[in-house]
Amino acid sequence: MDVTETLERLTRHSGQRLAAFGFIMTGSQVDAEELVQEAIVKTLVRRPRLTDIASAEQYVRLAMRTLVIDRARKDARFRSFAERQQPAGMQPDHVQAISDRVAVSRALLGLTPQQRVAVALRYWDDMTVSEVASAMRVKPGTVKRYLHDAAEVLRPLLGDHEEEDDGNTVRVFDAKSEGRKR
């Protein structure tokens, strides 16, 4: 099987799942589609002999996660540099807001890229906190912080809920109303 056949089978078999995964990480359908395309190209260029579709999908998902995190780092460095270069008295140029027609899209836009990746892996890929930590190359405590902070942003949309965390029930609550100290 050549790269063309692999690409056709991958898009037919996994295209919608990959686009949905991309949407969760980017908050935009257009950005998600571009992310999927870029990740597929990177994967198939680096691994042209990859013929197993399940393995190809996993490589593409890994490439998508890496691309999202790399873009966030690059954007943060650029914004930091651009803010330092602005003349005094000028307002920073803000990115145009994404349409608020879809509540999930608005909520996801409130998350950092790391939080989006953690949420996507934990709830979309159904990974444990330890697996998410390994995939993101961070400590489990960092993943828990990302998930907690993401829950704070998503709570107005999702409400309070309880979650199974690797065998332990974790109560997700509003820290302000519970009087939690930070």
N, C-alpha and C positions, 0 to 999 in steps of 0.2 A: 504494500500500500504506500502511495506517495503522499507528499504533504498536502496536495490538493484534495485527495480523498479524505485524509484525516480532518482537514478543515471543514469539508462538507458534512462529514459525520458528526463532528464536534458541534457545529452550529445547529444542525438539525436535532441532535440528541440533548444538548446542554445549553443552547443559546438563550432560552427564556430564563432558566435558572441563573445563568451568569449575569444576564441583564438585571434581574431582580436583586441579585447580590450586589451588583454595581450601584443600583439605585439606593440601596440601604447605606452604602458607604459614601456616596456623593450627594444624595438628596435631590438629584436632578436626572431626569430620564436621558436628556441629551448627553450629559457628562458620563452617565453610566454606560451608554452605548459606545462612546469614544474610549472609555476605560476598558471595556471588554475587547474592542478591536485592537487596542494597543497591547493588551496583555496576551491576546492570541498570537499576534505577530511576534512579540518577544519570545513567547514559548516555542512556537513552531520554527523560528529561525535558530534558536539555540538548541532545540531538540528535534531536528527534522525526521529522525527515525521513530519518533514516538507514535505508536499506532493504537495503543489501548486508550479508548475514549475516556474511561473513568480516570486513568492516570493523567491524561491530557487535561481533563477538567480540573483536577487538583492542582496541576502546575499552573494553569491559567488563574485559578483563584489565588494562589500564592503570589503570582505576578501582580494581580490586581491589588492585593493588600500592600505589597511593596511599593507599587506606583502611587497609591493614595498617600502613604506615609511620606514618601520621598517628595511628592508635590507639596505637601503641607510644610515640610521643612524648608523647601526652596521658597515657597510663598512667604513664610515667616521671615526668612533672611532678607528677601526683597523688600517686604513692608518695613522692616526695621531700618534698612538702608535708605529707602525712599523717605521715611519720616525724618531721618536725620538730615537729608538733603533739601528739605523744603524750606523756602524762605519764611522768616517769622511772620506771623499773622495769617498765613494761608491755612485753610481747612484741608485735612487729608482727603484724598479722593476715595470715596467708599464704593465698594462693589455693589452693582445694582441688585436690589432685592429680587429673589426668585418668587414667582407667582405664589400667592397664598391660597390657591384653590384647593390644594390637597393638604389636609392637616398633618399628615405624617411627614410630608416633605418639609413643611415649616418646622416641625419639631426636630427632624434630623439635621436641618441646617443650623440648629442651635448647639449641636454637638461638635466637639473638636474631631479632627480626622482620627486620632487614636481612639476616642470614645466610639466613633462610628464603626471602626474595625472591630473593637472589642464586642460591641453589641451585635454586629453581624456574625462574628464567629460564635458567640455564646448562644444567641437566640435563633439565628438563621441556620448555622451549621451544627447547632446542638452540641457544642464542645463543652467540656468541663472547664472550670477556671484554670486548672493546671495546664490543660491542652491549649487554651487561649494564650496563657503566659508563654508557653513554649513556642507557639506559632508567631507571637509578636516579639519574642526574645526579650521579655521583661519578667519581673518577679510576679508571683500570684497576687501579692498585695497591691501592686500597681494596677493589675487588671481589675481587682475588686474596687479600687478607687475610681477607675474609668467607668465601671458599670454603675457604681453608686452615683457619681456625678451625672452620668447620662440619665439615670432614673430621676434625678432631681429635675432635669430639663424636660423629660418626657412625662412626668407625673400629671401635669394638667391634661394631657391627652389620654393617658392610660389609667390614671387613678392609682391608689395604693394596691399592692399585691404582695403575695408571699411567693417565694421562689425556692425550689430545691437547689441547694448549692453543694454538689458532690456528697450528698447524703445528709447534709445539715440544712434544716429549714432556716432561711434568712428572711426576716421581716424587713421589707422596704417601706420606710416611713418618712414623713416630713420632719427633718431634724429640728427645724424652728419650733414646730408645734409640740415636739416631745421634750424640748428644753435641753437638747444635747449640747455639750460644750465642745468647742473645737480647739 
